[in-house]
Amino acid sequence: MAFLPYKTKSIEKIRLLPKKERMDRMRRAGYNLFFLNSGDVYIDFLTDSGTGAMSQDQWAALMRGDESYAGSASFRHMQKAVRDILGFPYVIPCHQGRGAENVFNSSLVKNGMIVPGNAHFDTTRAHIEHNQGLPLDCTIAAAYDFRSRNPFKGNADLKKLERILQKYSGRVAYILLTVTCNQIGGQPVSLENIKNVSRLAKRFRTPLFFDIARFAENAFFIKMREKKYRKWPIAGIVREMMRYANGALMSAKKDAIMNIGGFIALRDKKLFQELGPRAILMEGFLNYGGMAGRDMEALAVGLGEGIDEEYLNHRIGQVKYLGEEMAKIGIPVLQPFGGHAAYIDAGRMLPHIPYNQFPGHALAVAAYIEGGIRGVEVGSLMEGRDPETHQNKKARQELLRLAIPRRVYAKEHLDYVIGVFREVWKKRKNIHGVRFIYEAPILRHFSSRFSIEAKPR
Ligand SMILES: Cc1ncc(COP(=O)(O)O)c(C=O)c1O
């Protein structure tokens, strides 16, 4: 693994409950890991979102927070960081990524409009659908091919995208590229693909936006995997990526290493003026948008720390280490390894569990019971139901995502996780599927409850 470019200054105690108690906690949580108390979890790989460790510079910046309702200096500091690092002149702060999605999509997406791109994240898709739009997945086929080692599985399929732009001419709200692509394994998009998508977007006079929750990790992969950019600094690659976008939506809880926050960044003043009133209505006045001044201050610092190459090298190295060790056990993991998480192909690991008993979720339950590890399903459970037929949609892959929080866990923690999964692997045939006791109507993975047929031994 790459060398660790930071050391620990403050610690948080964690504990491992006895197995009997873990089984009890899981039952009481309705076999939904979102309902577990964090103190009952030993290693929390539920998400890398908002779970990172802030640096001493970010904590110091918090103290400089200007909490004025209007004209806050902290807003200007954040605006400057967005301008300097990403190159967008206009910024609308939002309380988190989905706040930005709400403001943005309620303005740009109207009844029956299409939003093509690579695989949209679940909240993004939900916001597009909520505004009666249709999100369309144009990711390359390799993204869903377990055997493929394509280094840029997040790329958009240009032919498919072109066909859609032609077919739905006049109805395409915008094109969205998510960098990296969370829904398909944290896989990156190449700069070559970004340029080609931008060319198509211009040809069809359609704006191109990025979901930049993990833009820095994407830039690191471009440096590592796209020969032309090997010698470029990460900051240069980031600027080059952003040059092709009309704007970007950011959940600052990822690559800005914040516990909360987000923004919309724009190139165009007219669109900024159009979105502004909605942002005030839904998030807050334009100088804070649902964020505290201190958080905007820390965001300005975090955005810079997120593109530090040594940090990125270690972070991406952690994901690779976890993935490689899992693969050595025989566990089917998505490769090449992505940016923020190791993804286990639970559909392959547990072929005896049908998709509508959610193998990824069943594996998540088993990992908690075996070792107090919390991961999350990315598969048919998250996919939800078809809005017209109300049938369970069958995801293209049934995954368990083990997302690594930024700057939080050390190699010892990863080794513990690998040991637990060695045991889970041995017991895999005894893992049973889950059924709904209560099914939540939207974003159901967050708040449904389940029964389990039989518990793993
Ligand atoms: C790619 C992507 N976009 C948007 C979001 C939504 O961001 P937030 O959780 O801050 O609302 C997420 C959250 O995980 C994400 O991964």
The ligand as an SDF file (V2000), in Angstrom:
LIG
                    3D

 16 16  0  0  0  0  0  0  0  0999 V2000
  -22.4330   10.3270   -7.2630 C   0  0  0  0  0  0  0  0  0  0  0  0
  -23.3220   10.9100   -6.2150 C   0  0  0  0  0  0  0  0  0  0  0  0
  -24.1120   11.9680   -6.5130 N   0  0  0  0  0  0  0  0  0  0  0  0
  -24.9190   12.5280   -5.5960 C   0  0  0  0  0  0  0  0  0  0  0  0
  -24.9900   12.0470   -4.3200 C   0  0  0  0  0  0  0  0  0  0  0  0
  -25.9340   12.6950   -3.3200 C   0  0  0  0  0  0  0  0  0  0  0  0
  -25.2130   13.4360   -2.4230 O   0  0  0  0  0  0  0  0  0  0  0  0
  -25.7060   13.6930   -0.9020 P   0  0  0  0  0  0  0  0  0  0  0  0
  -25.6290   12.3770   -0.1940 O   0  0  0  0  0  0  0  0  0  0  0  0
  -24.7570   14.7110   -0.3790 O   0  0  0  0  0  0  0  0  0  0  0  0
  -27.0960   14.1910   -0.9670 O   0  0  0  0  0  0  0  0  0  0  0  0
  -24.1940   10.9610   -3.9560 C   0  0  0  0  0  0  0  0  0  0  0  0
  -24.2420   10.4350   -2.5690 C   0  0  0  0  0  0  0  0  0  0  0  0
  -23.7220    9.4110   -2.2240 O   0  0  0  0  0  0  0  0  0  0  0  0
  -23.3440   10.3610   -4.9380 C   0  0  0  0  0  0  0  0  0  0  0  0
  -22.5580    9.3170   -4.6560 O   0  0  0  0  0  0  0  0  0  0  0  0
  1  2  1  0
  2  3  1  0
  2 15  2  0
  3  4  2  0
  4  5  1  0
  5  6  1  0
  5 12  2  0
  6  7  1  0
  7  8  1  0
  8  9  2  0
  8 10  1  0
  8 11  1  0
 12 13  1  0
 12 15  1  0
 13 14  2  0
 15 16  1  0
M  END
$$$$
